[in-house]
């Protein structure tokens, strides 16, 4: 296997809380897949949310993953150190005429959706992650945009999905190791936010940029991000980035069917370690939540 053929996986947690058993499961899947195929496992810190991410959580990530027996090359890429990379991608999309400023508050969007629900033929559209943005700011005139900008009204930059799809000359596909070749249908995600004034990039934008820069070949992550792959495949195409192979694994859930979350202190990796659990016992513990 040549260097260009080498499989590279990554685990990319956000340091906004302690890692739990579900994170251990995902990290181990990535690590084991890379090792079994003579590849490389990379750790990335996704810390673009400066309001929620904390240094102590980042430090704990390293401790937890070392306890699991995982190894990775250093230095570790931190998204907060690379806003220029995301700005370059955002500017490219802007130069292509694919972005528009959105000045809506959550209340504006909620009121618009409530109003449109009264007209069945214009009712709100539902996406895999909930109601789609109803396009309030999509058709603002240049004058209206300039006035709002001059008034310093906070805004986000949204992807104009209609325009983006017109630049796709043939169907886009992506591969999932569990479900096979998938036809990309990014329109199900609507006009997603790709940047905000306080957060100069979004998860969707930064992750495709990072994966390309780090030569990631396989993205192994939870099934809750399955539909994100449709959108990210489109962004890869628009930005001229390398495509990746995906695998979406099942989520760990409690007996009442709820997903494990960072607020569940009893199943954090830190609490398991402090309770005397050994890393070799984790597979059996994880199986109870699958």
N, C-alpha and C positions, 0 to 999 in steps of 0.2 A: 504493500500500500504506500503510495507516494504521499508527500506532504499535503498536496492539494486534495488527495482522496481521504485524508484523515478525518474521522468522525470527531466532531467537537460538540459537546453538550454544555449547558450552563444552568446554574441555579441562581435566580435573581430575586432575592427577598427584599422587602422594604423594611427598613429598621424603624418601624412604627409601633413595635410591640415585641414580646418574646415569641420565638418560634415555637410552634406546637407540633404534635405528632403528625399532622397532615403535611407540614413542611418537611419533616424528617423523611416521610414516605416519598415525596416528590424529589427531594435532594438525592436520596439513595437510588431511586429509579434512574435519574440522570447519570449519577456516578457509575453505577453498575453497568449501564448500557455502554458508556464510554470505555470502561475498563475491559468489558467482554469483547469489544470490537477493536482493541488496540488503539483507542482514541484518547481524547483529552477532555477533562472536566474543568470548567471555568466557573468561578464565583464572581458575581456582579452585585453591586449594591445599588438598588433603585431608590434613591433618596431625593427625588425631585420635589417631594412634598415637605418643604422645610418647616411647616407648621407642626407636623406630626412626627417626623423622623428625629431620632435622638441618638447622640453618640454612644450612650450606654447600651442602647439596643443593638447598635452595630457591633460593638465590642462583644456583646453576648452571642451574636451570630457566629463569630469566629470560634468562640469557646464551644458552643453547641456542636458545630459541624466538625471540629477537631475531635470532640468526644465520640462522634459517630464514626470516626476513622477516615473521614474524607480529607483529601489533599487537593490543592489547586495551585496554579502558578501565581506569582505575585509580580508587580503590584496589582491589587484588585481594582477594577474600574468602578469608580463612583460616578453616578450620573451627574451629580452636582458639580463635578470638575469639568464637564464637557458640554456646557450649554451652547458653546459656539458651534458644535457639531449639529445640534438640533436646530439652531437658528439658520444654519446653512440649508438644511433640508426644508425648513419652513419657507425660507426665501425662494427656494426653487419652486415650490408649489405656488407661492404667491405670484412669481413671474409667469407662471403658466396660467394665471387667472383662475385658480381653483380654490381660493380662500375668500371669505367675506367676514367682516366684523359683525359680531352679534352683541347687542347692548342689552339683551333681555336679562331680567332677574328671574329667579325661580318662580316668583309670584306672577310675573308677566306670562311665563310659559304655562303655568298652571291655569291661569284665567283664560288664556287663549284656547287651551285644550278643553276646558269646561264649556266654553262658548261653542266650539266647533262640534262638540258632542250633541248639541241641540239640533244640528242639521245632519241627518244621517248620511247624505251624499257627500258631505265634507267632514265627516267624523275623523277623530284622531286615529293615526296609524300606529299600530303596535309592532314593536321589534322584539328581538330575543331578550333584550335587557329592559323592556318596559316601553312606555309610550315614546314615540319618536318626536324630535324637535319639530314643531309645526311650521317652521320657516318664516317666522315673523319678520326677521331682519334680512331675509334672503333677497328681497327686491327693493331695498332702500336705494334711493338715487344718490349720486355722488354728492349732491348738495346736502342731503340729509345726513350722510355719513360724515361729511366735513363739519357740519354743525355739531354733531354729537361728539366728534373728536375734539373740537375746539372747546366744548363744554367739559372736557375731561371725564366723560361718562365711562365708567369701567366697561371693558368689553372682552370678549373671547374671539378667537379666530376659528371659524368653522370650515370644514371641507364642503365645497359645493359638489355633492354627490352626482347630480345630474350632469354637470360639466365634466367631472372626472370620468364618468362612464363613457362619455362621448370620445374620450381619448384612447379608449380600449378598442382596438380594431378587431380583436378575436377573443373568444372566451378565455378566461384565466382559470387555471386549475391549481390545486395544491393537494399534497399527499398526506394522508393520515395513516400511520402504521396500523391502526386498529380498523379503520373503515375504508381504506383504499383511496383512490383518486376522487377528489371532490371538485365540483365546479364552483368557482368563487361567485358568491352573490352578495357583494358588499353593500348593496342597496338596502339590505335588511337592517343595517345599522344607522341609516339616515345620515344627516349632516352632522357628523361628530365634531366635537371640540378638539382641536389639535394644539391649542395654546391659549393661555390666559395672561392677563397683565401681570399677575403675581406669580404665575407658574408658566415660564416661557416655553414649555413643552408639555405634551401629554404622554400618558403611558403608551398609547398606540404609536405615536410618532417616534418617541425615544427608543422603544424596544426594537423597531425595525432598523433604525440607524445603528444601534449598538450591536445587534446580531450581525449586520453586514461588516462593521468594523472589526469585530472579533472573530469573523469567519465561522460563525456558528452554523453547523450543518443540520442539527436535530434539536427541535424545541419540544421538550417533554414537560407537560404541564397539566393542570386540572381541567376537567371537562367543562367547568364553568367559563373557560376562555375559548371554547370551541368556535363560537361565532366571531370572536375577535380575529380568528385566522382568516376569515373571508375579507375583512377590512384590511388586515395587514398584508395580505397578498396583493391587494390593489395598491397600497402604498409602496410596496416593493417595486411594482411595475412602474408606477409614476415616477419614482425617484431613481430608477435604473439600478436597484439593489439586487443582491443575490437572493434567490429563493431558498427556503429551508424545508425540511421534512418535519411534519408535526406528529405528535402522539398525545392524545388527551386521555389521561387516566381518570378512573373513578375517584370521587371525593370521599374522604373519611367522614363518617357521620355517627352521631350519638344514637342510642337506642330509640329515641323519639323522632329520629329522622333529620335532626338539625345538623348542619355542617359544623365541623370544628372551627373555632374562631380564636383569635388572639386573646379575647377576654376570658376564655376557659382556662383558668390558671392551673387546674389539676392535671392537664395533659400537655403542659409545656415541656419542652426538652429539658429545661432547667429543673423543673420540679421532679421529673422522672429521674434525672441524674442524682439530685439531692436525696431522693427517697431510697437510693441504693440500687436502682435498676441498672443492669449492665447492657451495653449496646447490643450484645448478642440476643437479648430478650425482645428487642423491639419488633422483629418480624411477627412474633406470636401476638404481641400487643396490638400491632397495626391490624392484623387479620380480624380482630374483634370489632373493628370499626368499618370494615369494608362491606 
